[in-house]
Amino acid sequence: MLLLAFLLGCSDTIINEVKQPEIIVAPATLEFGHLLSGHESRMRTVTIANGGTADLVVERIEIQGDNYTVDTNGFIVDSGGYYQIEVTYDPVTFEHNTGYLDIYLEGDEVASEGVWLDGYGDAPIINVSPLEIDFGAPLLGCEPRQEITIENNGNIDLVVEKIDFMSTIPQEIDLSFGTLPDFPWIIPPQGRLSYYIDYLPLDEVNDELTYEVVSSDPQTPLLDSRALGAAVLSNETIQRWIQQQQLVVDIIWVIDNSGSMAAIQSTLGINMNMFMASFLQYYPDFQMAFITTDSPFFSGVTITNSTIDPTTVAFDTIDAIGTRGNGNEQGAAMLKDCLEFGDCQNWIRPNAALVAIFVSDEYDGSPLPWTDYVAAYDAIKPNMFTPYGIIGDVPGGCIAPNGRRIIPGMGYYEIIEHYLGQWWSICNEDWGDQMEEVAELISIQTNFPLDHDDPVIDTIVVWVNGQQTNRGWIYDPNSNSIVFDGVDAAPNPGDTLEVSYATWGCSGE
């Protein structure tokens, strides 16, 4: 009996001393604080100890939550020992990340102890609105604009480093930064700035712009954006003219009266018969007057339809002008003064075309740039003024029949060219042909103003008597006119001229 009792006692001791592991986890919470997303990460250590008498078998570690990682999958902790694992927090954007670290023990049992995880990502967040624009089908010339806004929805400054053009097909859509500073742009948290996309269509071809916004947003450092458009023509305009047999015109001869002009004035007077004979055959409704390069007031009487023997009157007027005028010839200025406060002011007719004919063997010495005189003429007679000239050859000058060197007629030349007028050489020995040509150009309308500004040049079509013609004319933007290349190219009296065109601008007007 004593032996049995001893054995039983031993048996009780063995049962009470079964070995077991005991997990101890510290700390219960890992605080990672604030990190710069995309640039900073932080590691914290978790200690797993075994306070039991048997091995602690950790099969795996799992994390619930974003942007946390652990450096191990499984391990064994001896009795009385410990094991340290490393948890890393790596935020990717502006966010508050919480999580939980689960410890799975042998037999897929989740330990009662885990670790709370807590961290903050600091970052800018870019938002571009709208990201894609479709301008639709505006009328050519409308030039619509769309505002684009960049917002920073993060908690630190957003740096917009640049905007890169990726492709333009063709380059009719463009970015407009207005008063924005040069790159980089700094946008504070919850701040915004705006730029514009301008659509400037030049044709009916589909247009596309793609560009890339480069910023410090760690999640979307490159943000693609796009704009589309396909313009259409405005309503077409058709204008019709009947080439008139009778032209309403006011003619001002601006004649150099300096000391070197005696022979030239004589040649001009002698050939006025050629001018008048050619001019009068078109039965014009006209006025004709003469001023000089040093006076804005008429020399002699003016000539009209009712003047008896206009050729003789013109000859006598030119003969009386003389050569005692100022040697600083200012033909452009005198014409301006005549129109603004001289004899021309109340003489020119509102319904009449205005023609000026400069005759000089010198350059124009007017005090202002020639562009100022053009502006003045345009203000007084918009789209109804044409200058001509008998001047020294441009650019090299010329030799007169008497052997005298004549310098280029600069100043007059620029004004004439601006208006698509014509000039003839003052050095020609025979003025007959050029005087007839001057008369024809004045008498036959070669310049046909369009009713609407800014036509789409590629849409202009010209017909004469129902037949389309592509030669002998140009579009002149300065006068907004169809201009024929001389009398021979222009429609004949009685011909019908038709011009069709589309216009720039939203209204089509």
C-alpha positions in Angstrom: 0.0 0.0 0.0 2.8 2.4 0.8 4.4 1.8 -2.7 1.1 2.5 -4.4 0.6 5.7 -2.6 4.1 6.8 -3.6 3.4 6.1 -7.2 0.1 8.0 -7.2 1.8 10.9 -5.7 4.4 10.9 -8.4 1.7 10.7 -11.1 0.0 13.9 -9.7 3.2 15.9 -9.9 3.8 15.1 -13.6 0.3 16.2 -14.6 0.5 19.5 -12.8 3.8 20.4 -14.5 2.7 20.2 -18.3 4.7 22.8 -20.2 2.9 25.7 -22.0 4.1 28.8 -23.9 2.9 32.3 -22.8 3.0 35.1 -25.3 3.8 38.6 -24.2 3.7 41.5 -26.7 5.0 45.0 -26.2 4.2 47.8 -26.9 0.4 47.5 -27.4 0.4 50.5 -29.8 3.0 51.7 -32.4 2.9 55.5 -33.0 4.7 56.4 -36.3 3.8 60.2 -36.2 3.9 62.4 -39.3 5.9 61.4 -42.4 6.5 63.1 -45.8 4.6 60.8 -48.1 6.6 59.4 -50.9 9.8 60.5 -49.4 9.9 59.3 -45.8 9.2 56.0 -44.0 9.6 55.0 -40.4 10.3 51.6 -38.6 9.1 50.6 -35.2 10.0 47.5 -33.2 7.6 45.0 -31.6 8.9 42.6 -29.0 7.3 39.2 -28.7 8.4 37.4 -25.5 7.7 33.8 -24.2 6.8 33.8 -20.5 5.9 30.1 -20.6 7.7 26.8 -20.2 7.4 25.6 -23.8 8.4 26.9 -27.2 6.2 29.7 -28.6 5.6 29.0 -32.3 4.5 32.0 -34.4 3.4 30.7 -37.7 2.9 34.1 -39.4 2.3 37.9 -38.8 -0.5 39.7 -40.7 -1.3 43.4 -40.8 -4.7 44.8 -41.3 -4.4 48.3 -42.8 -2.6 50.1 -45.6 1.0 51.2 -46.0 2.3 49.0 -43.2 4.7 46.1 -43.7 6.4 43.6 -41.4 9.8 41.9 -41.9 9.1 38.3 -41.0 6.6 35.6 -41.7 7.1 33.1 -38.8 9.6 32.2 -36.0 10.0 30.3 -32.7 10.6 31.9 -29.3 12.2 29.7 -26.7 10.9 29.6 -23.1 12.0 32.8 -21.4 13.2 34.2 -24.6 12.0 37.0 -27.0 11.9 37.9 -30.7 11.8 41.4 -32.2 10.0 42.1 -35.4 10.2 45.4 -37.4 7.1 47.2 -38.7 7.6 49.9 -41.3 5.1 52.7 -42.2 5.5 54.1 -45.7 2.7 56.5 -46.6 1.9 57.3 -50.2 -0.3 60.3 -50.0 -2.0 62.7 -47.6 -3.7 60.2 -45.2 -4.2 59.0 -41.7 -3.4 55.3 -41.6 -4.5 53.0 -38.7 -4.0 49.3 -38.6 -3.6 46.2 -36.5 -0.9 43.6 -36.2 -2.3 40.1 -35.8 0.0 37.3 -34.5 -1.0 33.8 -35.7 0.3 31.0 -33.4 0.7 27.3 -34.0 -2.5 25.8 -35.2 -3.6 29.0 -36.9 -4.7 30.4 -33.6 -4.8 34.2 -33.4 -3.1 35.5 -30.3 -5.2 37.5 -27.9 -2.6 40.1 -27.9 -1.8 42.2 -31.0 -0.5 45.7 -31.7 -2.4 48.8 -32.8 -0.7 50.8 -35.6 -1.2 54.6 -36.1 0.6 57.0 -38.6 0.0 60.1 -40.7 1.2 60.8 -44.2 1.9 64.4 -45.1 1.6 65.2 -48.8 0.1 67.6 -51.4 -2.8 66.2 -53.5 -3.2 67.7 -56.9 -6.6 68.1 -58.5 -6.9 69.5 -62.0 -10.4 70.4 -63.1 -11.5 69.9 -65.7 -9.0 67.3 -66.8 -10.4 67.1 -70.3 -12.0 69.8 -72.4 -14.1 69.5 -75.5 -14.7 72.9 -77.2 -17.1 71.3 -79.6 -17.6 73.1 -82.9 -17.3 76.8 -82.4 -17.4 79.2 -85.4 -14.1 80.1 -86.9 -12.8 83.1 -85.1 -14.8 82.6 -82.0 -11.7 81.9 -79.9 -13.4 80.3 -76.9 -11.5 80.1 -73.6 -11.8 77.5 -70.8 -10.6 78.1 -67.2 -8.5 75.3 -65.7 -8.1 75.1 -61.9 -5.3 73.4 -60.0 -6.2 72.6 -56.4 -4.1 71.4 -53.5 -6.2 69.1 -51.4 -3.3 67.9 -49.2 -1.8 69.3 -46.0 1.6 70.6 -47.3 2.6 72.9 -50.2 2.0 71.6 -53.7 4.9 72.5 -56.1 3.8 72.6 -59.8 7.2 72.3 -61.5 6.2 72.8 -65.1 3.6 72.0 -67.7 4.9 70.0 -70.7 3.3 70.1 -74.1 3.0 66.5 -75.3 1.4 67.1 -78.7 -0.5 69.7 -80.7 -2.5 68.8 -83.8 -2.0 71.5 -85.1 -1.0 74.2 -82.7 -4.4 76.0 -82.5 -5.0 75.2 -78.9 -2.7 76.9 -76.4 -2.3 77.5 -72.7 -2.5 81.0 -71.3 -0.9 81.7 -67.9 -1.9 85.3 -67.7 -0.3 87.0 -64.7 0.9 83.8 -63.1 4.5 83.8 -62.1 7.2 81.7 -63.8 7.4 78.0 -62.7 7.5 76.6 -60.2 4.1 77.5 -58.8 3.6 77.0 -55.1 0.1 76.2 -54.0 -0.5 76.0 -50.2 -2.9 73.4 -48.6 -6.5 74.0 -49.7 -5.2 76.7 -52.1 -5.8 76.9 -55.9 -4.8 78.8 -59.0 -6.2 79.0 -62.5 -4.9 79.2 -66.0 -6.6 79.1 -69.3 -6.8 77.1 -72.4 -7.5 79.2 -75.5 -8.9 77.7 -78.7 -7.7 79.7 -81.8 -9.0 77.8 -84.8 -7.6 78.7 -88.2 -9.4 76.1 -90.2 -11.9 73.3 -90.1 -9.4 70.6 -89.2 -9.8 68.7 -85.9 -7.5 70.2 -83.2 -6.1 68.5 -80.2 -3.8 69.5 -77.4 -2.3 67.0 -74.8 -0.1 68.3 -72.0 1.3 67.0 -68.7 1.3 68.7 -65.4 4.4 67.9 -63.4 4.1 68.4 -59.6 5.2 67.2 -56.2 2.2 65.1 -55.6 3.9 61.8 -54.7 1.0 59.7 -56.0 0.4 61.5 -59.4 3.6 63.4 -60.2 2.6 63.4 -63.9 -1.0 64.2 -64.7 -2.1 64.1 -68.3 -4.7 66.5 -69.6 -6.3 67.1 -73.0 -8.3 69.6 -75.0 -10.2 69.0 -78.3 -12.0 71.1 -80.8 -13.2 71.2 -84.4 -14.2 74.7 -85.7 -16.8 75.3 -88.4 -17.3 78.2 -90.8 -19.7 80.9 -90.1 -22.4 81.7 -92.6 -21.0 82.6 -96.0 -21.5 86.1 -97.5 -21.9 86.8 -101.2 -21.4 90.3 -102.5 -22.2 91.5 -106.0 -21.1 94.6 -107.9 -21.8 95.9 -111.4 -18.7 97.5 -112.8 -19.8 101.1 -113.3 -19.3 103.1 -116.5 -19.5 106.3 -114.4 -17.2 106.6 -111.5 -17.6 109.1 -108.7 -14.1 110.3 -107.8 -12.3 113.3 -106.3 -8.7 113.7 -107.6 -6.0 115.7 -105.9 -2.7 116.2 -107.7 0.2 116.8 -105.2 2.9 118.5 -107.3 6.4 119.3 -106.3 7.0 123.0 -106.7 10.7 123.1 -105.8 13.4 124.6 -108.0 14.4 121.4 -109.8 10.9 120.7 -111.2 10.6 123.0 -114.2 11.2 120.4 -116.9 9.0 117.8 -115.1 6.1 120.2 -114.6 6.3 121.1 -118.3 6.2 117.4 -119.3 3.3 116.8 -116.9 1.3 119.8 -118.4 2.0 118.7 -122.0 0.7 115.2 -121.3 -2.4 116.2 -119.5 -4.2 115.9 -122.8 -3.4 112.2 -122.8 -4.7 111.9 -119.2 -7.9 113.8 -119.8 -8.8 112.1 -123.1 -8.5 108.6 -121.5 -10.2 109.7 -118.3 -13.2 111.4 -119.8 -14.1 108.5 -122.0 -15.5 106.7 -119.0 -17.9 109.6 -118.3 -16.8 110.0 -114.7 -18.5 112.1 -112.1 -15.4 113.9 -110.9 -13.7 116.8 -109.2 -10.0 117.5 -109.8 -7.7 119.9 -107.8 -4.0 120.7 -107.5 -1.9 121.4 -104.4 1.8 121.6 -104.0 4.4 120.0 -101.7 4.5 123.1 -99.5 0.9 124.2 -99.4 -2.4 122.5 -98.5 -4.4 125.0 -100.5 -5.6 124.8 -104.1 -3.5 126.1 -106.9 -5.8 127.6 -109.5 -9.4 126.5 -110.0 -10.8 123.0 -109.6 -12.0 121.0 -112.6 -15.3 119.2 -112.8 -17.7 117.7 -115.3 -19.0 121.1 -116.1 -15.6 122.7 -116.8 -15.2 123.9 -120.3 -11.9 122.6 -121.9 -10.6 120.8 -118.8 -7.4 120.0 -120.5 -6.4 123.6 -121.0 -7.4 124.5 -117.5 -5.3 121.7 -116.1 -2.3 122.8 -118.3 -2.6 126.4 -117.2 -2.9 125.4 -113.5 0.3 123.3 -113.7 2.1 126.0 -115.6 1.2 128.6 -112.9 2.4 126.4 -110.0 6.0 127.4 -110.7 9.2 126.3 -109.0 9.7 128.7 -106.1 8.4 126.4 -103.5 10.2 125.1 -100.4 13.1 122.7 -101.2 12.0 120.4 -98.3 9.2 118.7 -100.2 6.4 117.5 -97.9 3.7 116.0 -100.1 2.3 113.5 -97.6 2.0 116.2 -94.9 0.4 118.7 -97.3 -2.2 116.2 -98.4 -3.0 115.5 -94.8 -3.3 119.2 -94.0 -5.5 119.8 -97.0 -7.9 117.1 -95.9 -7.9 118.2 -92.3 -8.0 122.0 -92.4 -7.1 123.1 -95.9 -9.2 123.5 -99.1 -9.9 119.8 -99.4 -11.7 119.6 -96.0 -15.1 120.6 -97.3 -14.4 119.9 -101.0 -14.2 116.1 -101.0 -17.6 114.3 -101.3 -18.7 111.6 -98.9 -19.9 109.3 -101.7 -16.8 109.8 -103.8 -13.6 107.8 -104.0 -10.5 109.8 -103.2 -7.4 109.6 -105.4 -4.1 111.4 -104.8 -1.3 111.5 -107.4 2.1 112.5 -106.1 4.5 114.0 -108.7 8.0 114.7 -107.3 11.7 114.2 -108.1 12.6 114.0 -104.4 11.8 111.8 -101.4 9.0 112.9 -99.2 10.4 115.1 -96.4 7.2 115.2 -94.3 8.1 115.4 -90.5 6.1 112.4 -89.4 6.6 108.7 -90.3 4.6 107.6 -93.3 2.5 105.3 -91.2 1.1 108.4 -89.4 -0.1 109.8 -92.7 -1.7 106.5 -93.6 -3.6 106.6 -90.3 -4.8 110.1 -91.1 -6.0 109.2 -94.6 -7.8 106.1 -93.3 -9.6 108.1 -90.6 -10.8 110.7 -93.2 -11.6 108.3 -96.1 -11.7 104.7 -94.9 -11.6 102.1 -97.7 -12.1 104.8 -100.3 -8.6 106.2 -100.8 -6.0 105.2 -103.3 -2.6 107.0 -103.9 -0.6 106.9 -107.1 2.8 108.5 -107.9 5.1 109.6 -110.6 8.4 109.5 -108.7 12.0 108.5 -108.7 12.5 104.7 -109.2 12.6 102.6 -106.1 15.0 101.3 -104.9 17.8 102.6 -107.1 16.6 106.0 -108.4 16.9 106.8 -112.1 18.5 109.1 -114.8 16.2 111.8 -116.3 16.3 112.5 -120.1 18.4 115.6 -119.4 21.0 113.4 -117.6 20.1 114.5 -114.1 20.2 111.9 -111.3 16.8 111.4 -109.6 16.7 109.8 -106.2 14.2 107.2 -105.1 10.8 108.6 -104.1 10.8 107.1 -100.6 7.9 108.1 -98.3 5.6 108.3 -101.3 6.6 104.8 -102.3 5.7 103.3 -98.9 2.3 105.0 -98.8 1.5 103.9 -102.4 2.5 100.3 -101.7 0.5 100.2 -98.5 -2.7 101.0 -100.4 -1.7 98.7 -103.4 -1.6 101.8 -105.6 0.8 102.1 -108.5 3.8 104.3 -109.3 5.5 105.2 -112.6 9.0 106.4 -113.2 9.5 110.2 -113.4 12.5 109.5 -115.7 10.4 108.1 -118.6 11.0 110.1 -121.7 7.5 109.5 -123.1 4.8 110.1 -120.5 1.9 109.4 -122.8 1.3 105.8 -122.0 1.7 106.2 -118.3 -0.7 109.2 -118.2 -3.3 107.0 -120.0 -2.7 104.2 -117.5 -3.1 106.6 -114.6 -6.4 107.7 -116.0 -7.6 104.2 -116.6 -6.7 103.1 -113.1 -8.7 106.0 -111.7 -11.6 105.4 -114.0 -12.1 101.7 -113.7 -12.8 100.3 -110.3 -10.1 97.9 -109.3 -10.7 97.9 -105.5 -13.9 96.2 -104.2 -14.3 96.6 -100.4 -15.9 93.7 -98.5 -18.8 94.4 -96.2 -17.5 92.2 -93.4 -14.1 92.4 -91.7 -11.8 89.5 -91.2 -12.7 87.2 -94.0 -11.3 83.6 -93.9 -8.9 84.1 -96.8 -9.0 80.4 -97.9 -12.8 80.7 -98.4 -12.7 83.7 -100.8 -14.0 82.9 -104.3 -14.3 85.4 -107.1 -16.6 85.2 -110.2 -16.8 87.6 -113.1 -20.0 87.2 -115.2 -20.6 83.8 -113.5 -17.1 82.4 -114.3 -14.8 81.7 -111.4 -11.4 83.3 -111.7 -8.3 82.6 -109.6 -6.0 85.0 -111.3 -5.5 88.8 -111.5 -6.7 89.6 -108.0 -5.6 89.5 -104.4 -7.2 90.1 -101.0 -5.7 93.2 -99.4 -6.1 93.1 -95.6 -5.2 96.8 -95.2 -8.3 97.9 -97.1 -10.3 94.7 -96.6 -10.8 94.6 -100.3 -10.5 92.4 -103.4 -7.9 94.3 -105.5 -7.5 93.5 -109.2 -4.0 93.9 -110.8 -4.7 96.9 -113.0 -7.3 97.8 -115.6 -6.7 94.8 -117.8 -7.5 92.4 -115.0 -10.5 94.3 -113.6 -14.0 93.6 -114.7 -15.1 95.6 -117.7 -17.9 98.2 -117.4 -21.2 96.4 -117.2 -19.6 93.1 -115.9 -21.0 91.5 -112.8 -18.5 90.7 -110.0 -19.4 88.3 -107.2 -17.3 87.5 -104.2 -18.2 84.8 -101.6 -16.4 84.4 -98.3 -16.8 83.3 -94.8 -15.9 85.5 -91.9 -14.0 85.1 -88.7 -15.8 85.8 -85.4 -18.6 84.3 -83.4 -21.4 86.3 -85.0 -20.3 85.9 -88.6 -20.7 89.6 -89.1 
